[in-house]
Amino acid sequence: MPTVGIIGGGQLARMTAPAAIALGVRLRVLAADPDDSAAQVVVDAPVGDYRDAAAVTAFAQGCDVVTFDHEHVPMPLLEDLVAGGAVVRPRPQALRLAQDKAAMRACLTSLDVPCPRWATVRDKAELAGFAAEAGWPVVLKTPRGGYDGKGVLVAENPDDAAAWLARAGQPGGTGLLLAEERVAFEQELAVLIARSPSGQAAAWPVVQTVQVDGICREVTAPAPGLDPGLAAEATRIGLRIAGELDVVGVLAVEMFQTAAGPDGAPGDAGGRVLVNELAMRPHNSGHWGMDGAVTAQFEQHLRAVLDYPLGETSLTAPAVAMANVLGGRSSADGGSAMGIDERVHHLFAADPGAKVHLYGKQVRPGRKIGHVTVLGEDMTSVRARASAAARWLRDGVGE
């Protein structure tokens, strides 16, 4: 059976392990530390720096296919891997657009994909010029490296951005920032696509995501109250992006749903969608599928990068809700003195239908340490149960 190598030892690689076992696929993980989430459960998990060419090259030599737990591997290193004969999926040319938000915006604009208004800015004058057209406040993003709300600033005026612009202009900085209009959205959506080298593609139902302080807190599948025409349009956009960029593996397309407009644009009956971010790997917006989809994203990603036929993506229940478990308060700060194992025990007694997935991470306030999924007939009910379970696991304190 083939060997799939994952660069990065985080929770995404960890949650891929059960799928690899089921498929009989050999899994290797390049971990940064022996205590990384995936290194705790994957037998073949050499430790190395993903920025070290020698470590990555040696790792890839033992793999039939190389894929990723994160997007941060330097592009020249990946290009050298491919030049040396390694099979890298997604390919570096596509992954570059997940690494560089400015390049992603330019590419999507060239494809006429609907996006927020944007510009690259290098100083306060350029920022003010963009805001004169798009309006204040402006959302500023570092083109590289940001995630979970990091690398994002909402600027009310040019002075708010002075420190960020100065850092970008320093040696080793990006030289510019990505400026985007602040979109007045009705809800945030995500479309998850899987695509194989042979061109087969599959899409899961469009989901709603709820972000708090830049961190995803909840995902509901399917997105509640979403107009069917708009859901179809969002899926069409996701499939088109995957095809145009020749993505192989799982692609997450995060979107804003805006209010209905007067111009009869696609999906106008239920508003429009604008593409916010891309991720070319399994994604937090798809974790619900571990229990709520016929084929979860981790199995599907393996199928895709190995060019196996893709699996069915339909829901296993009418309503699915997933809530992320964040590191919470210590007992000294008002949290429970119970350990996470005792909290899981009590949760299972209170709600036997709750499905818990913990990542083996050291607990820190605000850090994602797991998620809970609840399935049922009624979205309001399953969403409330998932949220309550996540709160309990976070602090051990009911509300």
Secondary structure, DSSP 4 states (H G I P E B T S, - for coil): --EEEEE--SHHHHHHHHHHHHHT-EEEEEBSSTTSTGGGT-SB--B--TT-HHHHHHHHTT-SEEEESSS-S-HHHHHHHHHTT--BSS-HHHHHHHH-HHHHHHHHHHTT-----EEEESSHHHHHHHHHHH-SSEEEE-SSS--TTTTEEEESSGGGGHHHHHHHHSTTS-S-EEEEE---EEEEEEEEEEE-TTS-EEEPPPEEEEEETTEEEEEEESPTT--HHHHHHHHHHHHHHHHHTT--EEEEEEEEEEPP-SS--TTGGG-EEEEEEEESS--GGGTTHHHHBSS-HHHHHHHHHTTPPPPP--BSSSEEEEEEEEB---GGGT--S--HHHHHHHHHHH-TT-EEEE--PPP-BT-EEEEEEEEES-HHHHHHHHHHHHHHHHHS---
